[in-house]
Amino acid sequence: MGNREDLLAGARRVIVERGVAKATARDIATEAGVSLAAIGYHFGSKDRLITEALVEALGTDLGEQIEELVLAGRDRPLLDGFAAMWNRMPEVFAANREALLASLENTVRVLRDPEAAAHLHAATAAGYLGMAENLRATRPELTDAEVDAVAKLDFALVQSLGILWLLSPDGSVPTGDELALAVTAIARDTAGDRRTSG
C-alpha cells in the first residue's frame, strides 16, 4: 500500500477504536506508519481524511453486504426480494456498527462545513448510484425510472434505518415484511384512487 491507502486504513482503525471526536491527526499518522505531513499532502486536512475513510469503509463493507442481499433476492418477485433484504439488514447494521456510529458522528461535524458537506454529498450520490447499478443488473425488467425510484427508496431506508437501529436498545427496526406491507398498501390505495377517479 502507498501512504494514501495506509492513511485511510489507519484512520478507519483509529476512528473505530476512539470515535471521530477523539481521533487526532498524530494518532492516525502513527497508526498508518507515515509522517504527519502526509495527511496534508494526500487529503488537505484530517477532517477530509476521516470523511474519505468512512465513506470508503461504508461504501466497501456495507455496500458489498447490501449487494449480496440484492443478488440473493434476484430470483424472487421484486417485493419478496425487497422484504427479504430488509429482514436481514439488522445483521448488516450489526456487522458495521462502529462504522455507522462514526459516520453519524462525522456527518454532524461535516454539515457545519459547506466545503466538507459538498464532498459528502458527492459521496452520497455515488452510494445511491451503486445501489442503482446492482438493481439494474438483477432486475432488467424494470425501467430506468423504476430502478431510480427503488434505489432511492433503498438508499433512504439504509440511512434512516441505520440511525434507528443505532438508537434502538434492542436493535429493532421495521422488518422487511412490514415495509413490504406498507408499500403494498400504498400501491393498492393508489390504484383504488385511480379507479374511482377515472
C-alpha positions in Angstrom: 0.0 0.0 0.0 1.0 3.6 -0.5 0.9 6.4 2.0 -2.7 7.4 0.9 -4.0 3.9 1.4 -2.1 3.5 4.7 -3.7 6.7 5.9 -7.2 5.6 5.0 -6.7 2.2 6.7 -5.1 3.9 9.8 -7.9 6.4 10.0 -10.5 3.7 10.0 -8.8 1.8 12.8 -8.4 4.9 14.9 -12.0 6.1 14.3 -13.5 2.7 15.2 -11.3 2.5 18.4 -11.7 6.1 19.6 -14.5 7.7 17.7 -14.3 10.7 15.4 -14.1 13.4 18.1 -11.1 11.8 19.7 -9.2 10.8 16.5 -6.2 13.1 16.2 -4.0 13.6 13.2 -1.0 12.4 15.1 -2.8 9.2 16.2 -3.8 8.5 12.6 -0.3 9.1 11.2 1.2 6.9 13.8 -1.3 4.1 13.2 -0.6 4.4 9.4 3.1 4.4 9.9 3.6 7.7 7.9 4.5 11.2 8.7 2.0 13.8 10.0 2.7 15.9 6.9 1.4 13.0 4.7 -2.2 13.8 5.8 -2.0 17.3 4.4 -0.3 16.2 1.3 -2.8 13.5 0.4 -6.0 14.9 1.9 -5.5 18.5 2.8 -6.8 18.0 6.3 -7.5 15.4 9.0 -11.3 16.1 8.6 -11.2 15.3 4.9 -9.2 12.1 5.6 -11.8 11.0 8.2 -14.7 11.6 5.8 -13.0 9.7 3.0 -12.0 6.8 5.3 -15.6 6.5 6.5 -17.1 6.8 3.0 -14.8 4.1 1.8 -15.4 1.8 4.7 -19.2 2.1 4.5 -19.1 2.0 0.7 -17.0 -1.1 0.6 -18.1 -3.1 3.6 -21.7 -2.0 3.9 -22.1 -1.7 0.1 -20.8 -5.2 -0.5 -23.1 -6.7 2.1 -26.1 -4.9 0.6 -25.1 -6.1 -2.8 -25.0 -9.7 -1.6 -28.6 -9.3 -0.3 -29.8 -7.8 -3.6 -28.2 -10.6 -5.5 -29.7 -13.2 -3.1 -33.2 -11.9 -4.0 -32.8 -11.7 -7.7 -34.9 -14.9 -8.4 -37.8 -13.8 -6.3 -40.6 -11.3 -7.2 -39.4 -7.8 -6.6 -41.5 -7.2 -3.5 -40.4 -10.5 -1.9 -36.7 -9.7 -2.6 -37.2 -6.3 -1.0 -38.8 -7.8 2.1 -36.0 -10.5 2.4 -33.3 -7.8 2.0 -34.8 -5.6 4.7 -35.5 -8.5 7.0 -31.7 -9.2 7.0 -30.5 -5.6 7.2 -30.2 -5.5 11.0 -27.4 -8.2 10.6 -25.6 -5.8 8.2 -26.0 -2.9 10.6 -24.7 -5.1 13.4 -21.6 -6.1 11.4 -20.9 -2.4 10.7 -22.0 -0.8 14.0 -18.8 1.1 14.7 -18.5 2.4 11.2 -22.2 3.5 11.3 -21.7 5.2 14.6 -18.6 7.0 13.4 -20.3 8.0 10.2 -23.2 9.5 12.1 -20.8 11.4 14.3 -18.8 12.6 11.3 -21.9 13.7 9.3 -23.0 16.1 12.1 -19.5 17.6 12.1 -19.3 17.8 8.3 -22.7 19.5 7.9 -21.3 22.6 9.7 -18.6 23.0 7.0 -20.0 23.8 3.5 -16.9 22.5 1.6 -16.8 19.3 3.5 -20.6 18.9 3.1 -20.3 19.2 -0.6 -17.7 16.4 -0.6 -20.0 14.2 1.5 -22.9 15.0 -0.8 -20.9 13.7 -3.8 -20.0 10.6 -1.9 -23.7 10.1 -1.0 -24.7 10.4 -4.7 -22.1 7.7 -5.6 -23.6 5.4 -2.9 -27.0 5.7 -4.4 -25.7 5.1 -7.9 -24.0 1.9 -6.7 -27.4 0.6 -5.4 -29.0 1.5 -8.8 -26.3 -0.4 -10.7 -26.9 -3.5 -8.6 -30.6 -3.3 -9.0 -30.3 -2.7 -12.8 -28.1 -5.8 -13.1 -30.6 -8.0 -11.1 -33.9 -6.5 -12.4 -33.5 -6.0 -16.1 -37.4 -5.9 -16.4 -37.5 -2.5 -14.6 -37.5 0.7 -16.4 -34.8 3.3 -15.7 -37.3 5.4 -13.8 -38.3 2.3 -11.7 -34.6 1.4 -11.0 -34.0 5.0 -10.0 -37.0 5.1 -7.6 -36.3 1.8 -5.9 -32.6 2.5 -5.5 -33.5 5.9 -3.9 -36.0 4.2 -1.6 -33.4 1.6 -0.6 -30.8 4.3 -0.1 -33.1 6.4 2.1 -34.0 3.3 4.1 -30.3 2.4 4.7 -29.6 5.9 6.0 -32.7 6.2 8.2 -33.0 2.7 9.5 -29.3 2.6 10.2 -29.8 5.5 12.6 -32.9 4.0 14.1 -31.0 0.7 14.6 -28.2 2.6 16.4 -30.8 4.3 18.6 -32.8 1.2 19.5 -31.6 -0.5 22.7 -32.5 -3.9 21.2 -31.6 -3.2 17.6 -35.2 -3.5 16.5 -36.3 -1.6 13.3 -39.2 -2.1 11.0 -38.9 -5.5 9.3 -38.8 -6.1 5.6 -42.2 -7.8 5.8 -43.6 -4.6 7.5 -42.0 -2.4 4.9 -43.3 -4.6 2.0 -46.8 -4.5 3.5 -46.6 -0.7 3.7 -45.5 -0.5 0.0 -48.3 -2.9 -1.0 -51.0 -0.9 0.9 -49.8 2.4 -0.6 -49.8 0.9 -4.1 -53.3 -0.7 -3.6 -54.7 2.5 -2.2 -53.3 4.5 -5.1 -54.7 2.0 -7.7 -58.1 2.3 -6.0 -57.9 6.1 -6.2 -57.2 5.8 -9.9 -60.2 3.5 -10.4 -62.7 5.8 -8.6 -61.4 9.0 -10.1 -61.4 7.6 -13.7 
